Amino acid sequence: MRLAVAFLFRLEGGRPLSEKEFVQFASYRLNWFKPTEAQRLLRIAQDLRVVELRAGLLHLTFDPTGLDVPVDYRPPAGILERPPPAEDLFVKILNRIVERTGTDRRTAVSSINAIQERMEVTVEVAALTHARALGVDVSDLIDPVRESIVKRSP
């Protein structure tokens, strides 16, 4: 997805694009997709947070300079297939706390929020901390949380 989006933005020197320009470039100018498919490409790129809409213009959320995009680039056939939704680690940890301790969700969330504020950490880390304090085994979720944090880091 990043290659395709970077290629589209490079067409105009990397400047922000309107949604209309994005769709037109992907469909009419490059002949990659039909307009409805180009709109789907845009939605998937937004869902994956490859682009974000600010002040009516699409902006890349990553630095494309390190990407080696061939001059004759065409996106792969499966690019319009939505990836499976990312597993929400916070909800998984919260559910485990509720199931294993019998604590109600509201109380657990309140405790996790307090830990998050006190420690200034992500909600997933706060949930892991709370779970461990309650004796709930979450050792299998430590690496996935670590990976999700690394992916979100600039």
Secondary structure, 3 states (H helix, E strand, C coil): CHHHHHHHHHCCCCCCECHHHHHHHHHHHCCCCCHHHHHHHHHHHHHCCCEEEECCEEEECCCHHHCCCCCCCCCCHHHHCCCCCCCCHHHHHHHHHHHHHCCCHHHHHHHHHHHHHHHCCCHHHHHHHHHHHCCCCCHHHHHHHHHHHHHHCC
